[in-house]
Amino acid sequence: MKNSRPWLSLLGFGAAVAAAGFVGARYSPRDARTKLWYSRLDKPSWNPLDFVFPIVWTALYSLIAVSGWRTWQQRSSPERTRALRLWVAQLATNAEWTRLFFGQHRPGQSLLDVIALEAQILGYIASAKDVDLGAAACFIPYAAWVAFATVLNAEIVRRNPDAKDLLPRAA
């Protein structure tokens, strides 16, 4: 499916990714209670420094948008439809992780979410490769980062069995 205005559709995919990022950002550790809770967590020495996350996510979100757009640009087929459904599902699951981890202070629940996210990402790659190899390739760094994030999330869960108790009481 060749679009006569491909850049307009790319903006649509970018807007969808930005919306998911916005939803996730609502729960980021900028809130004073959440920032204190996050600082109290026992994190491994290999936890990235805070400034790394926005840099990595900006690049990944760009690749996610380009990948979805490239898939959408291809001829309609059951494979394309499956890939696009997985693209939408992973985007929603991605935003949910931030709500669970930072918004609800539930690392255990967020671990289940990030495992599902990784499965959706890998499913998308497998589906997208049959539609557009470049679109699938755009998700490889994302899959690698989320695999790392899954291990990190699991380690935080292991080190903080009472993570909810680290939340400061509301004033």
PyMOL commands that set and color helices and strands:
alter all, ss='L'
color gray80, all
select helices_A, chain A and resi 6-25+32-40+52-73+78-103+107-128+133-138+140-159+163-166
alter helices_A, ss='H'
color red, helices_A
deselect
rebuild
show_as cartoon
